[in-house]
Amino acid sequence: MRKISKSLLIGLALLSCSCTTFAMQHNEVTHKSWLPENQNAINQMIATYGNKNKDFNAKTPPVVTLDWDNTMIYNDIGEATFMLIADEMLFSYNDEFWKLIPDPFRNDLKSLYDDLNLISREERKLSPLYKKYRKILVQSYWHLCDTQGNQVCYAWAAQIMTGMSIPEVKNATNLALRQELDRPIGKESLKSDDNDQSPLQINTGIRYYPEMKKLVEQLKSNGFDVWVVSASTQWVVEVAAEKVGISGNKVIGMLPQLDQSLKLTSKMKRITYRQGKANAIKKIIKRLPIFAAGDSNTDLEMLLLGKGPRLVIDRGKKPLMEIAKKEKWLVQPKFYQK
């Protein structure tokens, strides 16, 4: 099969939007707005620390740190981009890539890739091998989460893009975002074949929270220094955050090292997981947040850093919700409810 550049493949997909359709469950969602008490508390915080206050200093504006996935958006842009790259077979599949695949899955995945790589892009998505390939890739990720913990598997989601360039990662993210914004919120079943009795369920659909987008606009217009701090890959989150007016230089995410040709490697320069988020804030921003928002236990260290109001998007995570209640943080039901 004649090799086509990844950038061209992504461009063709963007133009045609010829995304494969899979069996999915669609869940009806209803939209919820701010609880009045949370809206009032945020407005008070802005009045107290913003540029309308006589003590405001533009040289050291108050810092805001926001988690991204399931805080600024519904669902996860990192996972969506991973699936897009997997579906379009845009990984480098170099030696470093194969070393990252867990032992129980490496040989099977390599065999499936070799066979699928012999046929055209259009034909491969109709092949029964393609279903097995997709499921094994996701199993590899879940296996690491289950056996080695979230810090390892979250970093792996960045490392597995080894050999790709930053523009390729950003182009893939744009395509994933465009695709998921159009997909209904729901679940997709990944089956190795039609008789598979143990399918994997992955989330589908992404929605920006209008309330959080408006909050960012309000914070910025009142002089706050707004940052996103995420456990997803740096350049993936940059693309998504730009849509709400947060530039890439205000994003702190998982950061793989680059090689001499500016391709991603499997070596990590920064890991923004739990304490890693707090450490990155202190190292890069060098000021503690007046306001922070998150949705998960993995945001706790960031939320506990500094003083001021804290916002928790309630996804039922413990001990986060217990700590939020004890600390009298602002607790907001998810803006989209099933």
ABEGO torsion letter per residue (X at the ends): XBBBBAAAAAAAAAAAGBBBBBBBBBBBBBBBBBBAAAAAAAAAAAAAABAABAABBAABBBBBBBBABGAABBEBAAAAAAAAAAAAGABAGBAAAAAABBAAAAAAAAAAAAAAAABBAAAAAABAAAAAAAAAAAAAAAAAAAAAEAAAAAAAAAAAABGBBAAAAAAAAAAAAAAAAABBBEBBBBBABAABABBBBBBBEBBBBAAAAAAAAAAAAAGBBBBBBBABBAAAAAAAAAAAGBBAAABBBBBBBBBAAGBBBABBABBBBEAAAAAAAAAAAGBBBABBBBABAAAAAAAABEBEBBBBBBAGBOAAAAAAAAAGBBBBBBABBX
